[in-house]
């Protein structure tokens, strides 16, 4: 049997290379996990599924590249990734695909309304037709109840840019109770991102510095509200976000 003798330099070099190689693999595992978790998040698989987003993480610094349909998708993608475990910062290089509506235009308002309604579970985004003319939003379609119809009006009326709401939705009584289905699991990062994005849509909350954290579907809110009504509105909007199990509203109102 032939034997090979390694010189001292080689015997030191090979183990060192193995150690370095193992270190490289180990160091990349958290980044791989961040990238995979982002792609598997509720927001990426639901609201961002038609966008071309590439997620690349290096030592917890995540870079987003590709294209999205709207500015709101760009924000949603960034907020979702920022809330993932292990992420230190997000470099958002996403570009907008196609022509975008002019800010404060009727098309811009319609887009905001449709996007905002999509995040809420007690209104029907798919069953609501939205048109805007001169800042006046008209809602058509079917609502499951009078309460859902009124809630849709309430949400839309407070969206930035909306001057007035004309709710022409009809209330359809279901012939029989809808079968109960298992609620879809929404991850904490997606919930936090939806809450933050939703608060940006509303004129009563968009300027507020609200800190949002989520743990197992329980959302905790911190920050300052000008009055009790503002605090209650933030809590109400948050409670209706898909996946939210409970809201701890710890916002404070300064004493006058």
N, C-alpha and C positions, 0 to 999 in steps of 0.2 A: 504494500500500500504506500502510495506516495504521500509525503507530508510536506506542508508548506510552512515556512517560518516567516513570520512578520517581523519587520524591524520595529524598533521602539516608537518611531514616528507614526507608522501606520497603526500600531496598536492603540495609540492615543487618539488618533484622528477619527477612526471608525466609531468608537463609542461616543465621541463628542458629536459626530454627525447624527447618530441615532437619537441622542438626547435633544439636539437642536430640532431634528425632524419631529420628534414627539411634542416638543414645545410649540412648534408651528401649528401642528394639528390641533393641539389643545387650545391654543389661543384663538383659533378660527371658529371653534365650536359655539361660543356665545354669539358671534356675528352671524353664523349660519342659522342659529335659533331665532335671532331677531328677524332676519329676512324671511324665514319660513313662517313665523308667527304673524308678521305683517300681511303676508299673502293669504293666510288662513283666517284673518280677522273678519268679523261680520261685515264691517264697512267695506273692506276690499272686495268681498265676495258678493255683496248686495248692491251698494250704491256706486261703487267704483269698478264694477266688473267689466264694463265696456270701455274703460280708459286703458291706455297703454302706459302703465307705470312700472318702472324698474326700481327695485329697492336694493341698495348696496350698503353694507355696514362694515366699518373698519374700526375696531376697538371701541365700539359703541357709538361712533359718529356715523349717522345714517345720511346717505345722499339719495334723494329722489330725483329721477330723471324720466323723461318721456312726455306724454301729452295727456291732458284731461279736457273734458268737455266744457267745464265752467270754472270760474274763479272759486266757487264754493267747494267744488271737488278738490281743488288744489289745497284749500284750507283743511278740508276734512281729512285728506290723506296725511297731511303734516301733523295734525292733532292726534290722529290715530297712532301713528308711528311714535310720536313723542311720548305717548302714555305706556309704551311697551317696557317691560322690565329689561334693564341693561342699557337702555338708550340714554346717551349723555347729551346729544344735541342732534338737530335735524337740519340738513342743508337742502332746502327745497328749490330744486332747479326745474320743476315741472313747467311746461309751456302749455298755453291754451291752444286747443285745436279748433280751427274754423273761426268765422267771424263772431264776435261777441257783441251783445246789445249795449248800446250807449248807457252810461250810468244815469239812473233816475228816469230812463225812458219807460214806456209802457211794457215793452218786452222784458226789460230788466226787472220790473216789479213782478210780472207774471212768473218769471223764472224763480225769483225769491220765494214767492208764495208756494209754488209747486214743490220746491225743495224743502221748505220748512214743514209743510204738511206731511211729507214723506217720513219724517222722523217720529211722528206722533202715532200712538197706537189707538187712540180713541176718536180719530177722524179718519176719513177714507181719502187718501191721496189719489188712488187710481180711479175712484168713483166720483171725483170732483173735477169738473171742467172749469178752467180759470181763464178769463179774458179780462184785459185791462184797456181802458180808454180814458186818457187825460187823468190818470191816477185813480180812477174809479174802477174797482174790481167787481166783476160779476161772477157769481158762483152758480153753476148748474150741475145737475146730476142727481144722484140718489143718496139719501142719508138713511141710516138704519133707524133713527129715532129723532124726535124733535130736539133732544138734548145734544145729539151729535151735530145736528144742523146748527144749533146755536153756538156750540163750541168751535165749530169751523169758522163762523163769523167772528167770534172773539179773537181767535188766533190771527186771522187774516187782517183784521182791523188794526192790530198793533204792529204789523210788519212795516219796516222802514220804507217810506215812499207811498204807502197806501193812503189815499185821501178819503175814500168812502168805500163801503162794501154793500153790494146789492146781492142778497142771498136768495136765489130763485131755485134752490134745491128742493126736491120733493121728498117727502118722508114715505118710505115704502115699508109696510109691515110684513115681515117674513111669514110665509105660509106655515112654517114649522120652525122650531128652534134649531139653530145651526148646531151641527155636532161639535162637541168639544174636541179640541186638538191640543197636542202638546205644544207649549210655548217654545218658540225657537230660542236657542241659547245665544245670548249676545255677550261677547267678552267685555271685560271692564274697560279696556282701552277704547273700544268702539263706543261704549256708552259715554265715556268722558268726552270724546271728540264730538259726538252728536249733541250733547248738552252745550258745550262751548260754542259750536256752530249755530245752534238754535238761538242762543242768547244774542249772538251777533245780528240775527235777522230782525229782532224786535226793537222798535224805537224806544221802548221803555227800559230796555236792558242792555243795549249794544255798547253803551259807554261805561258800563259798570265793570269794575275790576273784580270779577268773581272768580275765586279759586275753586276748581272742581276736582275732586278725587273720588275714585270708585273702587270698592272692594267687595267682590262677590255680589255685584248688583246693587249694593248699598252706596248711594251717592252722598257725599258730604260737601256742603257749600260753605265757603268762607268769603268774607269781604264786607264792604260797606254799602248799605242801601240808604237812599235819601229819606225814605219813610217806610212804614209798615206795609203799605200797599205794594211797593216795589219788591220788598222782601218776599211777600206772599206770592207775587207773580212769578218770581224766579223759581220758587218752590213748586208752583203749579205747573209751569212749563217743564220743569225737570221730571216731575212725577209721571208725566205722560210720555216720556221718551221710551222707546222700545228697549226692553231688557231691565229697566229700573225696578228694583224690588222695594226699595224704601229710600226716603230722603231725610237726611239730617241737615236741617237748615240752620246753620250757625252764623248766618250773616247778622250784622249788628246795625242798628239805627242810632246815629249820634244823638245825644240829648241836646235839645235846643236851649 
